[in-house]
Amino acid sequence: MAPAKTPITIAYGDGIGPEIMKATLAILDAAGAALDLEVIEIGRRIYEAGHPSGIEEKSWDSLRRTKVFLKAPITTPQGGGYKSLNVTIRKTLGLYANVRPCVAYHPFVDTKFPTMDLVIVRENEEDTYAGIEYRQSDDVAQCLKLITRPGSEKICRYAFEYARSHKRRKLSLFIKDNIMKLTDGLFHKVFDEIGEQYPDLPRDSWIVDIGAARLADTPEIFDILVMPNLYGDIMSDIAAHICGSVGLGGSANIGDHVAMFEAIHGSAPDIAGRDIANPSGLLLSAVLMLNHIDQFEAATKVHNAWLKTIEDGIHTGDIYDPQKSTKRVGTDEFTAAVIERLGRKPQVLKAVDYVSHHEGLDQDERPRTTRPRAKKDLVGVDVFLDWHHGAPAELVEIIQNKVQTDDLRLVSVANRGVKVWPGGAAETMRVDHWCCRFLAIDKTSPIISHQQVIDLLQKFQNAGLDFIKTEHLCNFDGKPGYSG
């Protein structure tokens, strides 16, 4: 009896997308993958038809129904307020984990790091990629960096579960909590808290700048890299490039309900329709997909056939090297070569043998980190101004004479995050964006009310000062929840 087919949603995309999707599906079919395909259209035509996210409303129904999405690359038109389709899908469907294996295929694909074999696990929804930005003054635009405890717990838990189920040896955190002590500091704290629950898995942490230098110089010291969204986006492309070719990189975007699989390269419209595109990135993404839907036999067969093809020197133009390759082929001939090698294994490259493993705990099975809510006290407020009329001392004089209340006193003024009063240096560059910090005058009772903040802002308005933003200063269990 034929195995039941797993429904998946596919999109052929733009540029080289249709060619490499056709090649990938031909190989999967020849390998016996049991798939029931639902096709949706995304990308340039949908953008230009008036859908700024690049996807039609009806296509969401397919994704929610099948819960699996194999996506070819798309072209996002420039200008016009078009949104990133990838970001839209990741956020809408809660695809919190981006997983990118980065493996060297030495000596058949050129690389300076022949033993490189690592996986990047990147948080996929938060950080600066939350996309919360504001222009606040003539000189200044702001992007909010959001790191949440629940989001950090989900990605760190996933990384440790992935390491255990895939028999990886170590996890390394890339972070910048020497500067961003609250946001990156929270991510680091959660990484350590979750790591303590996996005593069998060694872990370490790196400041992201030195970690990036070591990744570019000695990537073999790493195994699984875990990081917030922005660092992960940058580091994953660096890792893919130095291991041989971005064109060979596949990725998985995992959520609790839906998963999306895609090549990491773009749509390359300049080479579309010329039978020269390399389908390997999308094909290796499809291998990740087959493992995700528990079709391990087909995943093993496809991956080993692809490895054997690379080992035999059958290469598309992007990785062709006369010193290492035996034949330069186009998309169709490369596809035929992989199909011809189904059932065979590489002899030099490491063959794969996928066995039943769980990609990670389901949401209902995931251990919960329980803790009491912290006691939160409002102790002050930062009021940001758009002001360009003079030096810090002049602004302070206005505030002290016309704004400061009987309850709240001005304690400091900063410009671009640098304190300019009291004290301050004449050399400090200043713009029209000022942060005025107020704390309770009565230090014996430092907790303030929202009404006191409102009264303060009313006085700012009466003084003709343009306040553009406020940030409440709160203590959590007696500890400051704000930077100094």
Secondary structure in CASP SS format (residue, H / E / C, confidence):
PFRMAT SS
TARGET T0000
AUTHOR 0000-0000-0000
METHOD secondary structure of the structure
MODEL  1
M C 1.00
A C 1.00
P C 1.00
A C 1.00
K C 1.00
T E 1.00
P E 1.00
I E 1.00
T E 1.00
I E 1.00
A E 1.00
Y C 1.00
G C 1.00
D C 1.00
G C 1.00
I C 1.00
G H 1.00
P H 1.00
E H 1.00
I H 1.00
M H 1.00
K H 1.00
A H 1.00
T H 1.00
L H 1.00
A H 1.00
I H 1.00
L H 1.00
D H 1.00
A H 1.00
A C 1.00
G C 1.00
A C 1.00
A C 1.00
L E 1.00
D E 1.00
L E 1.00
E E 1.00
V E 1.00
I E 1.00
E C 1.00
I E 1.00
G C 1.00
R H 1.00
R H 1.00
I H 1.00
Y H 1.00
E H 1.00
A C 1.00
G C 1.00
H C 1.00
P C 1.00
S C 1.00
G C 1.00
I E 1.00
E C 1.00
E H 1.00
K H 1.00
S H 1.00
W H 1.00
D H 1.00
S H 1.00
L H 1.00
R H 1.00
R H 1.00
T H 1.00
K C 1.00
V E 1.00
F E 1.00
L E 1.00
K E 1.00
A C 1.00
P C 1.00
I C 1.00
T C 1.00
T C 1.00
P C 1.00
Q C 1.00
G C 1.00
G C 1.00
G C 1.00
Y C 1.00
K C 1.00
S C 1.00
L H 1.00
N H 1.00
V H 1.00
T H 1.00
I H 1.00
R H 1.00
K H 1.00
T H 1.00
L C 1.00
G C 1.00
L C 1.00
Y C 1.00
A E 1.00
N E 1.00
V E 1.00
R E 1.00
P E 1.00
C E 1.00
V E 1.00
A C 1.00
Y C 1.00
H C 1.00
P C 1.00
F C 1.00
V C 1.00
D C 1.00
T C 1.00
K C 1.00
F C 1.00
P C 1.00
T C 1.00
M C 1.00
D E 1.00
L E 1.00
V E 1.00
I E 1.00
V E 1.00
R E 1.00
E E 1.00
N C 1.00
E C 1.00
E C 1.00
D E 1.00
T H 1.00
Y H 1.00
A H 1.00
G C 1.00
I C 1.00
E E 1.00
Y E 1.00
R E 1.00
Q C 1.00
S C 1.00
D C 1.00
D C 1.00
V C 1.00
A E 1.00
Q E 1.00
C E 1.00
L C 1.00
K C 1.00
L E 1.00
I C 1.00
T C 1.00
R H 1.00
P H 1.00
G H 1.00
S H 1.00
E H 1.00
K H 1.00
I H 1.00
C H 1.00
R H 1.00
Y H 1.00
A H 1.00
F H 1.00
E H 1.00
Y H 1.00
A H 1.00
R H 1.00
S H 1.00
H C 1.00
K C 1.00
R C 1.00
R C 1.00
K C 1.00
L E 1.00
S E 1.00
L E 1.00
F E 1.00
I E 1.00
K C 1.00
D C 1.00
N C 1.00
I C 1.00
M C 1.00
K C 1.00
L C 1.00
T H 1.00
D H 1.00
G H 1.00
L H 1.00
F H 1.00
H H 1.00
K H 1.00
V H 1.00
F H 1.00
D H 1.00
E H 1.00
I H 1.00
G H 1.00
E C 1.00
Q C 1.00
Y C 1.00
P C 1.00
D C 1.00
L C 1.00
P C 1.00
R E 1.00
D E 1.00
S E 1.00
W E 1.00
I E 1.00
V H 1.00
D H 1.00
I H 1.00
G H 1.00
A H 1.00
A H 1.00
R H 1.00
L H 1.00
A H 1.00
D H 1.00
T C 1.00
P H 1.00
E H 1.00
I H 1.00
F C 1.00
D C 1.00
I E 1.00
L E 1.00
V E 1.00
M E 1.00
P C 1.00
N H 1.00
L H 1.00
Y H 1.00
G H 1.00
D H 1.00
I H 1.00
M H 1.00
S H 1.00
D H 1.00
I H 1.00
A H 1.00
A H 1.00
H H 1.00
I H 1.00
C C 1.00
G C 1.00
S C 1.00
V H 1.00
G H 1.00
L H 1.00
G C 1.00
G E 1.00
S E 1.00
A E 1.00
N E 1.00
I E 1.00
G C 1.00
D C 1.00
H C 1.00
V C 1.00
A E 1.00
M E 1.00
F E 1.00
E E 1.00
A E 1.00
I C 1.00
H C 1.00
G C 1.00
S C 1.00
A C 1.00
P H 1.00
D H 1.00
I H 1.00
A C 1.00
G C 1.00
R C 1.00
D C 1.00
I C 1.00
A C 1.00
N C 1.00
P C 1.00
S H 1.00
G H 1.00
L H 1.00
L H 1.00
L H 1.00
S H 1.00
A H 1.00
V H 1.00
L H 1.00
M H 1.00
L H 1.00
N H 1.00
H H 1.00
I C 1.00
D C 1.00
Q C 1.00
F H 1.00
E H 1.00
A H 1.00
A H 1.00
T H 1.00
K H 1.00
V H 1.00
H H 1.00
N H 1.00
A H 1.00
W H 1.00
L H 1.00
K H 1.00
T H 1.00
I H 1.00
E H 1.00
D C 1.00
G C 1.00
I E 1.00
H E 1.00
T E 1.00
G C 1.00
D C 1.00
I C 1.00
Y C 1.00
D C 1.00
P C 1.00
Q C 1.00
K C 1.00
S C 1.00
T C 1.00
K E 1.00
R E 1.00
V E 1.00
G C 1.00
T H 1.00
D H 1.00
E H 1.00
F H 1.00
T H 1.00
A H 1.00
A H 1.00
V H 1.00
I H 1.00
E H 1.00
R C 1.00
L C 1.00
G C 1.00
R C 1.00
K C 1.00
P C 1.00
Q C 1.00
V C 1.00
L C 1.00
K C 1.00
A C 1.00
V C 1.00
D C 1.00
Y C 1.00
V C 1.00
S C 1.00
H C 1.00
H C 1.00
E C 1.00
G C 1.00
L C 1.00
D C 1.00
Q C 1.00
D C 1.00
E C 1.00
R C 1.00
P C 1.00
R C 1.00
T C 1.00
T C 1.00
R C 1.00
P C 1.00
R C 1.00
A C 1.00
K C 1.00
K E 1.00
D E 1.00
L E 1.00
V E 1.00
G E 1.00
V E 1.00
D E 1.00
V E 1.00
F E 1.00
L E 1.00
D E 1.00
W C 1.00
H C 1.00
H C 1.00
G C 1.00
A C 1.00
P H 1.00
A H 1.00
E H 1.00
L H 1.00
V H 1.00
E H 1.00
I H 1.00
I H 1.00
Q H 1.00
N H 1.00
K H 1.00
V C 1.00
Q C 1.00
T C 1.00
D C 1.00
D C 1.00
L E 1.00
R E 1.00
L E 1.00
V E 1.00
S E 1.00
V E 1.00
A E 1.00
N E 1.00
R C 1.00
G C 1.00
V E 1.00
K E 1.00
V E 1.00
W E 1.00
P C 1.00
G C 1.00
G C 1.00
A C 1.00
A C 1.00
E C 1.00
T C 1.00
M C 1.00
R C 1.00
V C 1.00
D C 1.00
H E 1.00
W E 1.00
C E 1.00
C E 1.00
R E 1.00
F E 1.00
L E 1.00
A E 1.00
I C 1.00
D C 1.00
K C 1.00
T C 1.00
S C 1.00
P C 1.00
I C 1.00
I C 1.00
S C 1.00
H H 1.00
Q H 1.00
Q H 1.00
V H 1.00
I H 1.00
D H 1.00
L H 1.00
L H 1.00
Q H 1.00
K H 1.00
F H 1.00
Q H 1.00
N H 1.00
A C 1.00
G C 1.00
L C 1.00
D E 1.00
F E 1.00
I E 1.00
K E 1.00
T E 1.00
E E 1.00
H E 1.00
L E 1.00
C E 1.00
N E 1.00
F E 1.00
D C 1.00
G C 1.00
K E 1.00
P E 1.00
G C 1.00
Y C 1.00
S C 1.00
G C 1.00
END
